[in-house]
Amino acid sequence: MDLVNKFWNFCHTLRHEGVDYIDYIEELTYLLFLKIADEREIEIPKGCSWNDLIIYEEEDLLKRYNSILSELSREKSILGDIFSQPMAKIRNASSLKKLLNLIDEVNWSEFDKDVLGAMFEGLLEKAANESKKGAGQYFTPRPLIEAIIRVMKPDPLESPNFKISDVACGTAGFIISSFEWWKKNSSLKLSKVQKEKVFAKTYFGQELVVRPRRMAQMNLYLHGIEPNIRLGDTIYEPLSDERFSCILTNPPFGSKGSNQLPDRSDFLVKTSNKQLNFVQHVISSLEDKGRAAIVLPDNVLFEDKAIELWRHAMKFCNVHTILRLPNGTFTPYAQGVKANVIFLQKGLPTENVWIFDARNNIEGITKIDRPLNRSHFDEFEANYGQDPNGLSPRKGQGIDGRFRKFSIKEIKEQNYRLDFTWLIDKSSENNFEEISSEEIVTEAINKIKGMLLDLEDVLSQIEK
């Protein structure tokens, strides 16, 4: 997105004034929200709209800007939540005026419907590259989100109580894309009851971090959707009574903050592994016959506690499909991390697991030369079939193909390890020099982290 580069360049100017990357990005989202709301004719309290701000010259601009943020934070509606505890980080009136003019000269409604989320994520990605340490959070690439949604078909009117959730929603990429998919594929003229159902009682989420949660609320509000985004820790807080028909999520990778066992009676496998606990939470949160797609790192396929989880879960969940993602899918946020999407349906035992290998013999993803795009998932979508629960007739492609079926008998024989491999990665046989030292070290660190988590679990059981 060219706009990301445009606003990133302005960020460099502000760095000299003491405004860091993250503060600038948050400040920008406040202003973009007001501008997009103005373009889409979304009601904003009198005196607090974009036009109420842009008319001021430098002399009174900062005072008026702070006043608007304060007034919005006191609103009793969702706006008060979105603008809770705002603080203007840009304290130079000249810089703020330049930023306002930059925003005002763009017609944001001409861009993708999720332009706000795309801008936020694009700037955080720039910050990740700049710091060389990552942005502290990362986001699911849009081509992957859209591929998952196309096979999962989250139709809010599929049933009277159909509810969609992302239990680690970030800026609500899965939720917004689900809504956009439904709008594109629905030709229904909604009744008043159906409108209430779709816009107020369908889309839900939870997020631990304040900034992305604020972005999620803004995103949903600008789409006319009631922002049912809960702030809190998904796996350490008690399970709510809400059950969902479809969960689409990419839980945070890594082990940060996962040094204790969640006190959850619904978690039958006791582990400090964050990803495994997210899987357990998703299963608990699904209604009977509900479906889920979960983005997970490779270690969730084979670690000791993962084996215990799948042995248990496959008795009452149909873990029907695994999509092995291309190397570099999460560049630049998590260099070297290898990941998968696991598709399951609650309420049926697993009989077969179909694995699609979109990784071996495919060049790794790079942000500039080989970006992730829809073509990476076309073959997978065609083989997945039309049934969102993975029940369409499928044809295995044998030992030389990308799509293979493994029976529950074969899975038991492999002690419930799901890291089946059959394709030899010829693309890297003669190109070892292309594998960066960072990727090698990252993979080693991930394996060591997995072993440490297993040891922590053993220690916890001994202490009990």
VEXDREN-2710 file (C-alpha; in Angstrom, 1 decimal):
% VEXDREN-2710
k/r/px/py/pz
1/MET/0.0/0.0/0.0
2/ASP/1.6/3.2/-1.2
3/LEU/-0.2/5.1/1.6
4/VAL/1.7/3.2/4.2
5/ASN/5.0/4.4/2.8
6/LYS/3.7/8.0/2.6
7/PHE/2.7/8.1/6.3
8/TRP/5.7/6.1/7.4
9/ASN/8.0/8.8/5.9
10/PHE/6.1/11.4/7.9
11/CYS/6.8/9.2/11.0
12/HIS/10.5/9.9/10.6
13/THR/9.9/13.6/10.9
14/LEU/8.0/13.1/14.1
15/ARG/10.8/10.9/15.5
16/HIS/13.0/14.0/15.8
17/GLU/10.2/15.5/17.9
18/GLY/10.2/12.6/20.4
19/VAL/7.2/10.8/19.1
20/ASP/8.0/7.1/18.8
21/TYR/6.6/4.7/16.1
22/ILE/3.9/3.1/18.2
23/ASP/2.6/6.5/19.6
24/TYR/2.5/7.9/16.1
25/ILE/0.6/4.9/14.7
26/GLU/-2.0/5.1/17.5
27/GLU/-2.4/8.9/16.9
28/LEU/-2.8/8.3/13.2
29/THR/-5.6/5.8/13.8
30/TYR/-7.6/8.4/15.9
31/LEU/-7.4/10.8/13.0
32/LEU/-8.1/8.3/10.3
33/PHE/-11.2/7.1/12.1
34/LEU/-12.6/10.6/12.2
35/LYS/-11.8/11.2/8.5
36/ILE/-13.3/7.8/7.3
37/ALA/-16.4/8.4/9.5
38/ASP/-16.9/11.7/7.8
39/GLU/-16.5/10.2/4.3
40/ARG/-19.0/7.4/5.1
41/GLU/-21.4/9.9/6.8
42/ILE/-21.3/8.0/10.1
43/GLU/-22.6/10.2/12.9
44/ILE/-20.0/11.7/15.3
45/PRO/-21.0/14.0/18.2
46/LYS/-21.5/17.6/17.3
47/GLY/-18.2/19.5/17.5
48/CYS/-16.0/16.4/17.3
49/SER/-16.1/15.5/13.6
50/TRP/-13.3/15.7/11.1
51/ASN/-14.6/19.0/9.7
52/ASP/-14.7/20.4/13.2
53/LEU/-11.0/19.8/13.5
54/ILE/-9.5/20.4/10.1
55/ILE/-10.8/24.1/10.0
56/TYR/-8.5/25.1/12.8
57/GLU/-5.1/26.8/12.1
58/GLU/-2.0/26.0/14.1
59/GLU/-2.6/28.6/16.8
60/ASP/-5.7/26.9/18.3
61/LEU/-5.3/23.4/16.8
62/LEU/-3.7/21.5/19.6
63/LYS/-6.2/22.9/22.1
64/ARG/-9.1/21.9/19.9
65/TYR/-7.7/18.5/19.2
66/ASN/-7.2/17.6/22.9
67/SER/-10.7/18.9/23.5
68/ILE/-12.2/16.6/20.9
69/LEU/-10.4/13.6/22.2
70/SER/-11.5/14.4/25.7
71/GLU/-15.2/14.9/24.6
72/LEU/-15.2/11.6/22.7
73/SER/-13.8/9.7/25.7
74/ARG/-16.8/10.9/27.8
75/GLU/-19.4/9.6/25.3
76/LYS/-21.7/7.0/26.8
77/SER/-21.8/5.0/23.5
78/ILE/-19.2/2.7/22.1
79/LEU/-17.3/5.9/21.0
80/GLY/-16.4/6.5/24.7
81/ASP/-14.8/3.0/24.8
82/ILE/-13.0/3.5/21.6
83/PHE/-11.5/6.8/22.7
84/SER/-10.9/5.8/26.4
85/GLN/-7.9/7.4/28.0
86/PRO/-6.6/9.1/24.8
87/MET/-3.6/11.4/25.0
88/ALA/-2.3/13.5/22.1
89/LYS/1.3/12.4/21.5
90/ILE/1.9/15.0/18.8
91/ARG/2.6/18.3/20.7
92/ASN/3.8/20.4/17.8
93/ALA/0.9/22.3/16.1
94/SER/2.8/22.6/12.8
95/SER/3.4/18.8/12.6
96/LEU/-0.2/18.0/13.5
97/LYS/-1.5/20.4/10.8
98/LYS/0.8/18.7/8.2
99/LEU/-0.6/15.3/9.3
100/LEU/-4.2/16.5/9.0
101/ASN/-3.5/17.9/5.5
102/LEU/-1.9/14.6/4.5
103/ILE/-5.0/12.7/5.6
104/ASP/-7.4/15.1/4.2
105/GLU/-6.0/15.0/0.7
106/VAL/-6.8/11.2/0.4
107/ASN/-10.2/9.8/-0.4
108/TRP/-10.0/6.8/1.9
109/SER/-13.3/5.3/0.8
110/GLU/-11.7/4.5/-2.6
111/PHE/-9.6/1.9/-1.0
112/ASP/-10.3/-1.6/0.4
113/LYS/-13.1/-1.6/3.0
114/ASP/-10.6/-2.5/5.7
115/VAL/-8.3/0.4/4.8
116/LEU/-8.0/1.4/8.5
117/GLY/-6.8/-2.1/9.6
118/ALA/-4.5/-2.4/6.6
119/MET/-2.9/1.0/7.4
120/PHE/-2.4/0.1/11.0
121/GLU/-0.9/-3.3/10.3
122/GLY/1.3/-1.9/7.4
123/LEU/2.8/0.7/9.7
124/LEU/3.4/-1.9/12.5
125/GLU/5.1/-4.1/9.9
126/LYS/7.4/-1.1/9.1
127/ALA/8.1/-0.7/12.8
128/ALA/8.9/-4.4/13.0
129/ASN/11.5/-4.1/10.2
130/GLU/12.9/-0.9/11.6
131/SER/13.5/-2.2/15.1
132/LYS/14.7/-5.7/13.9
133/LYS/12.9/-7.0/17.0
134/GLY/9.4/-7.3/15.7
135/ALA/6.4/-5.1/16.6
136/GLY/5.5/-7.1/19.7
137/GLN/2.5/-8.4/17.8
138/TYR/1.8/-9.6/14.3
139/PHE/-1.1/-10.1/12.0
140/THR/-2.4/-12.7/9.7
141/PRO/-1.7/-12.0/6.1
142/ARG/-4.9/-11.0/4.2
143/PRO/-4.5/-13.7/1.5
144/LEU/-4.5/-16.3/4.2
145/ILE/-7.4/-14.8/6.0
146/GLU/-9.4/-14.7/2.8
147/ALA/-8.6/-18.3/1.8
148/ILE/-9.7/-19.6/5.2
149/ILE/-12.9/-17.6/5.0
150/ARG/-13.7/-18.8/1.5
151/VAL/-13.6/-22.5/2.6
152/MET/-15.2/-21.9/6.0
153/LYS/-18.1/-19.9/4.6
154/PRO/-19.2/-18.0/7.8
155/ASP/-22.7/-17.0/6.8
156/PRO/-24.4/-15.1/9.6
157/LEU/-27.8/-16.3/8.3
158/GLU/-26.8/-20.0/8.1
159/SER/-28.9/-20.6/11.2
160/PRO/-31.0/-18.3/13.5
161/ASN/-28.3/-18.2/16.2
162/PHE/-25.2/-18.4/14.1
163/LYS/-22.3/-16.5/15.8
164/ILE/-18.8/-15.9/14.6
165/SER/-15.8/-15.3/16.9
166/ASP/-12.1/-14.6/16.9
167/VAL/-10.7/-15.4/20.3
168/ALA/-7.5/-13.5/19.7
169/CYS/-8.8/-10.9/17.3
170/GLY/-6.1/-8.3/16.9
171/THR/-7.5/-5.6/14.7
172/ALA/-10.4/-7.8/13.7
173/GLY/-9.1/-8.9/10.3
174/PHE/-10.9/-12.2/10.4
175/ILE/-14.2/-10.6/11.6
176/ILE/-14.1/-7.8/9.0
177/SER/-13.2/-10.2/6.2
178/SER/-16.0/-12.6/7.2
179/PHE/-18.4/-9.7/7.0
180/GLU/-17.1/-8.6/3.6
181/TRP/-17.3/-12.1/2.3
182/TRP/-20.9/-12.4/3.3
183/LYS/-21.8/-9.0/1.8
184/LYS/-20.2/-10.1/-1.5
185/ASN/-21.9/-13.4/-1.6
186/SER/-25.4/-12.5/-0.3
187/SER/-28.1/-11.1/-2.5
188/LEU/-30.7/-11.1/0.2
189/LYS/-32.7/-8.0/1.1
190/LEU/-32.6/-8.0/4.9
191/SER/-35.6/-7.6/7.1
192/LYS/-35.4/-5.5/10.2
193/VAL/-34.9/-8.7/12.3
194/GLN/-32.2/-10.0/10.0
195/LYS/-30.4/-6.7/10.1
196/GLU/-30.4/-6.7/13.9
197/LYS/-29.1/-10.3/13.8
198/VAL/-26.3/-9.6/11.4
199/PHE/-25.1/-6.2/12.7
200/ALA/-25.5/-6.7/16.4
201/LYS/-25.7/-10.4/17.3
202/THR/-23.3/-12.2/14.9
203/TYR/-19.7/-10.9/15.3
204/PHE/-17.7/-11.3/18.5
205/GLY/-14.1/-11.2/19.5
206/GLN/-11.6/-11.0/22.4
207/GLU/-8.2/-9.3/22.5
208/LEU/-5.6/-8.9/25.3
209/VAL/-3.8/-5.8/24.1
210/VAL/-5.5/-2.4/24.2
211/ARG/-4.2/-0.9/21.0
212/PRO/-5.3/-3.6/18.6
213/ARG/-8.6/-4.0/20.5
214/ARG/-9.2/-0.3/20.0
215/MET/-8.5/-0.7/16.3
216/ALA/-10.9/-3.7/16.1
217/GLN/-13.7/-1.5/17.7
218/MET/-13.0/1.3/15.2
219/ASN/-13.1/-1.1/12.3
220/LEU/-16.4/-2.7/13.3
221/TYR/-18.0/0.7/14.1
222/LEU/-17.0/2.0/10.6
223/HIS/-18.6/-1.1/9.1
224/GLY/-21.9/-0.5/11.0
225/ILE/-21.3/-3.5/13.2
226/GLU/-21.8/-3.4/16.9
227/PRO/-18.3/-3.9/18.4
228/ASN/-18.6/-7.0/20.7
229/ILE/-14.9/-7.1/21.4
230/ARG/-14.0/-8.1/24.9
231/LEU/-10.7/-6.9/26.5
232/GLY/-9.1/-9.7/28.5
233/ASP/-7.0/-12.8/28.6
234/THR/-8.6/-15.5/26.6
235/ILE/-7.0/-18.5/28.2
236/TYR/-6.5/-17.4/31.8
237/GLU/-9.9/-16.0/32.5
238/PRO/-12.9/-18.3/33.1
239/LEU/-14.9/-19.6/30.1
240/SER/-17.9/-17.5/29.4
241/ASP/-21.4/-18.9/28.7
242/GLU/-21.3/-17.8/25.1
243/ARG/-21.0/-20.5/22.4
244/PHE/-20.1/-19.9/18.8
245/SER/-21.0/-21.5/15.5
246/CYS/-17.7/-20.6/13.8
247/ILE/-14.4/-19.6/15.3
248/LEU/-11.6/-18.2/13.0
249/THR/-8.4/-17.3/14.8
250/ASN/-4.6/-16.9/14.8
251/PRO/-3.6/-17.1/18.5
252/PRO/-0.3/-15.4/19.4
253/PHE/2.8/-17.6/18.8
254/GLY/5.6/-18.0/21.3
255/SER/5.8/-18.8/25.0
256/LYS/5.9/-15.3/26.5
257/GLY/3.6/-15.1/29.5
258/SER/2.9/-18.8/29.5
259/ASN/4.8/-19.9/32.6
260/GLN/1.9/-21.1/34.6
261/LEU/-1.0/-23.5/34.1
262/PRO/-4.4/-21.9/33.5
263/ASP/-6.9/-22.7/36.2
264/ARG/-9.6/-23.9/33.8
265/SER/-11.7/-27.0/34.6
266/ASP/-12.6/-27.3/30.9
267/PHE/-8.9/-27.8/30.0
268/LEU/-8.4/-31.5/30.3
269/VAL/-4.8/-31.4/29.2
270/LYS/-2.8/-29.4/31.8
271/THR/-0.1/-27.4/30.1
272/SER/1.5/-24.0/30.0
273/ASN/1.8/-24.2/26.2
274/LYS/-0.1/-21.2/25.1
275/GLN/-1.1/-22.5/21.7
276/LEU/-2.4/-25.8/23.0
277/ASN/-4.5/-23.9/25.5
278/PHE/-6.0/-21.8/22.8
279/VAL/-7.0/-25.0/21.0
280/GLN/-8.7/-26.2/24.1
281/HIS/-10.4/-22.8/24.6
282/VAL/-11.6/-22.9/21.0
283/ILE/-13.1/-26.4/21.4
284/SER/-14.8/-25.4/24.7
285/SER/-16.2/-22.2/23.0
286/LEU/-17.7/-24.0/20.1
287/GLU/-21.4/-25.1/20.1
288/ASP/-22.1/-28.7/19.2
289/LYS/-21.4/-29.1/15.4
290/GLY/-19.6/-25.8/15.4
291/ARG/-16.5/-25.4/13.2
292/ALA/-13.2/-23.7/13.6
293/ALA/-10.0/-22.8/11.7
294/ILE/-7.0/-22.1/13.9
295/VAL/-3.5/-20.9/12.7
296/LEU/-0.9/-22.8/14.8
297/PRO/2.9/-23.3/14.7
298/ASP/4.4/-26.7/13.8
299/ASN/5.1/-27.7/17.4
300/VAL/1.4/-28.1/18.0
301/LEU/1.5/-31.1/15.7
302/PHE/4.1/-33.2/17.6
303/GLU/5.0/-32.0/21.1
304/ASP/4.3/-34.4/24.0
305/LYS/1.4/-32.4/25.3
306/ALA/0.1/-31.9/21.8
307/ILE/0.0/-35.6/21.4
308/GLU/-2.1/-35.9/24.6
309/LEU/-4.4/-33.2/23.4
310/TRP/-5.1/-34.7/19.9
311/ARG/-5.5/-38.2/21.4
312/HIS/-8.3/-36.8/23.6
313/ALA/-9.8/-34.2/21.2
314/MET/-10.1/-36.6/18.2
315/LYS/-12.7/-38.6/20.2
316/PHE/-15.2/-35.8/19.9
317/CYS/-13.8/-33.4/17.3
318/ASN/-13.4/-34.1/13.6
319/VAL/-9.9/-32.7/13.0
320/HIS/-10.5/-33.2/9.3
321/THR/-7.9/-30.9/7.5
322/ILE/-4.5/-29.5/8.0
323/LEU/-3.0/-26.8/5.7
324/ARG/0.7/-26.7/5.9
325/LEU/1.6/-23.0/5.2
326/PRO/4.5/-21.8/3.0
327/ASN/7.8/-20.9/4.6
328/GLY/7.9/-17.2/5.4
329/THR/4.2/-16.7/5.7
330/PHE/4.6/-14.4/8.7
331/THR/7.6/-12.4/7.4
332/PRO/8.7/-10.0/8.8
333/TYR/7.0/-10.5/12.2
334/ALA/8.3/-14.0/12.9
335/GLN/11.2/-15.0/10.7
336/GLY/11.5/-18.7/10.3
337/VAL/8.3/-19.7/12.1
338/LYS/6.6/-22.6/10.4
339/ALA/2.8/-22.7/10.7
340/ASN/-0.3/-24.6/9.8
341/VAL/-4.1/-24.0/9.7
342/ILE/-6.0/-26.8/11.5
343/PHE/-9.7/-27.2/10.6
344/LEU/-12.0/-29.0/12.9
345/GLN/-15.7/-29.6/13.7
346/LYS/-16.9/-30.3/17.3
347/GLY/-19.3/-33.2/17.9
348/LEU/-18.0/-35.8/15.6
349/PRO/-15.0/-38.2/16.1
350/THR/-12.0/-38.0/13.7
351/GLU/-12.0/-40.7/11.1
352/ASN/-9.5/-39.2/8.6
353/VAL/-7.1/-36.2/8.6
354/TRP/-6.4/-34.7/5.2
355/ILE/-3.1/-32.8/5.0
356/PHE/-2.4/-30.3/2.2
357/ASP/1.3/-29.4/1.9
358/ALA/1.6/-25.9/0.6
359/ARG/5.2/-25.7/1.9
360/ASN/7.6/-28.2/0.3
361/ASN/8.8/-27.5/-3.3
362/ILE/7.5/-23.9/-3.1
363/GLU/9.8/-20.9/-2.8
364/GLY/9.6/-19.2/0.5
365/ILE/7.6/-16.1/1.0
366/THR/9.5/-12.7/1.0
367/LYS/7.8/-9.4/1.4
368/ILE/9.1/-7.8/-1.8
369/ASP/10.1/-10.5/-4.3
370/ARG/7.7/-13.3/-3.5
371/PRO/4.8/-11.9/-1.5
372/LEU/2.0/-14.2/-0.3
373/ASN/-1.0/-14.0/-2.6
374/ARG/-4.2/-15.9/-3.5
375/SER/-2.5/-18.2/-5.9
376/HIS/-0.7/-19.9/-3.0
377/PHE/-4.0/-21.3/-1.8
378/ASP/-6.0/-21.8/-5.1
379/GLU/-5.1/-25.5/-5.3
380/PHE/-5.9/-26.0/-1.6
381/GLU/-9.3/-24.4/-1.9
382/ALA/-10.2/-26.5/-5.0
383/ASN/-9.3/-29.7/-3.1
384/TYR/-11.0/-28.6/0.2
385/GLY/-14.4/-28.7/-1.6
386/GLN/-17.7/-26.8/-1.0
387/ASP/-18.6/-28.2/2.4
388/PRO/-17.2/-25.9/5.2
389/ASN/-17.0/-28.8/7.6
390/GLY/-14.6/-30.7/5.3
391/LEU/-17.2/-33.3/4.3
392/SER/-17.0/-32.8/0.5
393/PRO/-15.8/-35.8/-1.5
394/ARG/-12.1/-35.5/-1.8
395/LYS/-9.5/-37.2/-3.9
396/GLY/-6.1/-38.0/-2.5
397/GLN/-3.0/-37.2/-4.7
398/GLY/-0.8/-40.0/-3.5
399/ILE/2.8/-39.9/-2.4
400/ASP/3.8/-37.4/-5.1
401/GLY/0.9/-35.0/-4.6
402/ARG/0.1/-32.2/-2.1
403/PHE/-3.1/-33.6/-0.7
404/ARG/-3.1/-36.8/1.2
405/LYS/-5.5/-38.6/3.6
406/PHE/-4.3/-40.3/6.8
407/SER/-6.8/-42.5/8.6
408/ILE/-7.3/-42.6/12.3
409/LYS/-5.6/-46.0/12.3
410/GLU/-2.4/-44.4/10.7
411/ILE/-2.6/-41.6/13.2
412/LYS/-2.8/-43.9/16.2
413/GLU/0.2/-45.9/14.8
414/GLN/2.1/-42.6/14.7
415/ASN/1.1/-42.0/18.4
416/TYR/-1.1/-39.0/17.3
417/ARG/1.8/-37.1/15.9
418/LEU/0.3/-35.0/13.1
419/ASP/3.6/-34.0/11.4
420/PHE/3.3/-36.4/8.5
421/THR/5.8/-35.7/5.8
422/TRP/5.9/-37.3/2.3
423/LEU/7.1/-34.7/-0.1
424/ILE/10.9/-34.2/-0.4
425/ASP/11.6/-30.5/-0.6
426/LYS/13.7/-30.3/-3.8
427/SER/13.6/-26.5/-3.8
428/SER/16.1/-26.4/-0.9
429/GLU/18.3/-29.4/-1.8
430/ASN/20.7/-27.4/-3.8
431/ASN/20.0/-24.0/-2.3
432/PHE/21.1/-24.4/1.3
433/GLU/22.9/-21.0/1.0
434/GLU/19.5/-19.3/0.6
435/ILE/18.5/-20.4/4.1
436/SER/19.5/-17.5/6.4
437/SER/21.3/-18.0/9.6
438/GLU/18.4/-16.2/11.3
439/GLU/16.0/-18.9/10.0
440/ILE/18.2/-21.7/11.2
441/VAL/18.6/-20.2/14.7
442/THR/14.9/-19.3/15.0
443/GLU/13.9/-22.9/14.2
444/ALA/16.4/-24.2/16.8
445/ILE/15.0/-21.7/19.4
446/ASN/11.4/-22.8/18.7
447/LYS/12.4/-26.4/19.2
448/ILE/14.2/-25.6/22.5
449/LYS/11.2/-23.6/23.7
450/GLY/8.9/-26.5/23.0
451/MET/11.2/-28.8/25.1
452/LEU/11.3/-26.2/27.9
453/LEU/7.5/-26.0/28.0
454/ASP/7.3/-29.8/28.3
455/LEU/9.8/-29.7/31.1
456/GLU/7.8/-26.9/32.9
457/ASP/4.7/-29.1/32.6
458/VAL/6.5/-32.0/34.2
459/LEU/7.8/-29.7/37.0
460/SER/4.2/-28.4/37.6
461/GLN/2.9/-32.0/37.9
462/ILE/5.7/-32.9/40.3
463/GLU/5.1/-29.8/42.5
464/LYS/1.4/-30.7/42.7
END
